[in-house]
């Protein structure tokens, strides 16, 4: 089973969804397969990583609590530079059960991505993640507000627009 999942994740271009939907179905049905997909986030091949991240986002959309046992690995994966990881993990991590201190570390990582990552998608998703966590736990609202202020002054029109859209969520 394991080689089949890795083979499925390797199919297609990095920028495509490829067979990640099929992988997501298999991962949601099997804890062993889910663990393999999480491990694939650290694979050497960027397409495998991209497809694994997308498969896990699909799992999270349907049943995010399935990913809670893997939250530490998912948080570590966010620390990788590949933009697809940044994008998908920023969407997944706020849905998981982290302690306040762990949320604080995530907020710092999201803030660093917002301010320094070359990918506009990664920056925008990091901003969204900051607001999502702050909406759940007011202890992080000040940092999220700082992120929104930074984004509103950024040269990226897309980031500015997202900041305007998200601002009212913290009011």
Buried (B, 14 or more C-beta within 10 A) or exposed (E): EEEEBBEBBBBBEBEEEBBBEBBBBBBBEBEEBBBBBBBBBBBEEEBBBBBBBBBBBBBBEEEBEBBEEBBEBBBBBBEBEBBBBBBBBBBBBBBBEBEEEBBBEBBEBBBEBBEEBEBBBBBBBBBBBBBBBBBEBEEBBEBBBBBBEBBBEBEEEEBBEBBEEBBEEBE
